[in-house]
Amino acid sequence: CAFCNEGNCCKENTCQTLTVGQFPEYVVAGGTTCTSVTGCNPVACAQGYHPDPVARLLCMTDGGVFTATGCVENVCMSATVPNYITSMNPCHSTSSCGTVSCGPGYND
């Protein structure tokens, strides 16, 4: 740290390690073993999500838990897709479509 006061220097907070699936909307390069923002970076949005404005992992309290911010689910124009049935209509995102299955006369 560039600033010290009587021998006390600023240190980056450390947080509890991440658990698998804790932030499914995010891809954390440091995996589940990182304990600091620096050690976890870079952070990106998972498939089906986009940064708004930027994907970030935060450790606001030393010894606390990480929080994640900035990844938003992609939203598409509602459309009827031939040969597919969704349990929720209309749907505009992966999570709002519910169960997707093949239409009559089609199989997976």
N, C-alpha and C positions, 0 to 999 in steps of 0.2 A: 504494500500500500504506500502511496506517495505521501500520505499524511499520518504522522504519528504524534501522540500526545503523551509525553512522559513515558515512553516505551510501549504504550498501548497502540497497536496498529490495527487498522481495519482489516477484517478477514471476511471472505465470502461465507454466507450462511450455508450450512449443510442441512439436508432434509433426510427423512427416512427413505429407504430405497423404494423404487416403484414396484408394484405388483403386476403380474401379467394381466393384461386386459383392463388396467386401471383407467387408461385414457384411450379407448379404441379409435377415437377420431384422429389420433396423433401417431407419428412415427418418431421415436426417440432414438437417436444414433447411439447413445450411451447404454441403451438397453435397460434392464432392471437392476443393474449393479451401481449405477451412478448415484451420487449423493449431493452433487452440486449442479447448479445451472450450467457452469462451464463444462463439467464432466458429462452432462447429458446432451449438450449441443452437438450438432445442429438438430433442431426439431422441425418436422414438416407435417403436413396434413396427410392423413391416410386417403386411400382411394375412395372417391365419393364425397370428398370434402375439399374445401379451398380456403386459403388464408384470407382473413378479413380483420385487420389489415395484414397481420403477420402472426404465424404460429409461434407461441412462446410457452416455455415452462417457467414457473416462478417458484422461488423458495423464499417467502417473505419473513419467516420466523426460523431462527436457528434451532434445529432439532425437530422442526415441524414436518408437515407434509407438503408435497408439491401441489401446485394448482396449475392448470393448463388453460390457455386462452388463445383465441384467434382462429380456430378452425370451425368453419360453418358448413353444414351439409349442402351439397349442390342441389339446386332446384331447377327443374326442367319444365318446359311447357307441357301441360297435360295433353296426352295423345292416346288414342285407341290404337293398340298394336294388334294387327291381325294375328290370329292363331294363339293368342295368349289371354288368360283370364287373371285379373287381379281381384283380391278380396275387398279392396277399397277403391272406389271410383268416384270422382277422378283422383288420380294420384300425381304428385309433382316431385317426389323424391323417393329414394330407395326405401326409406323408413315409412313413408306414407302410403306405399302401395300394398302393404300387407303381404299375403301369400300370393305368389305368382305360380300359375300352373298352365299346362298346355290346354288349348281349346279343343272342342269336339273334333275328332278326326286326326288329332296330332298326339304325339307322345314324346317323352324325353328319353 
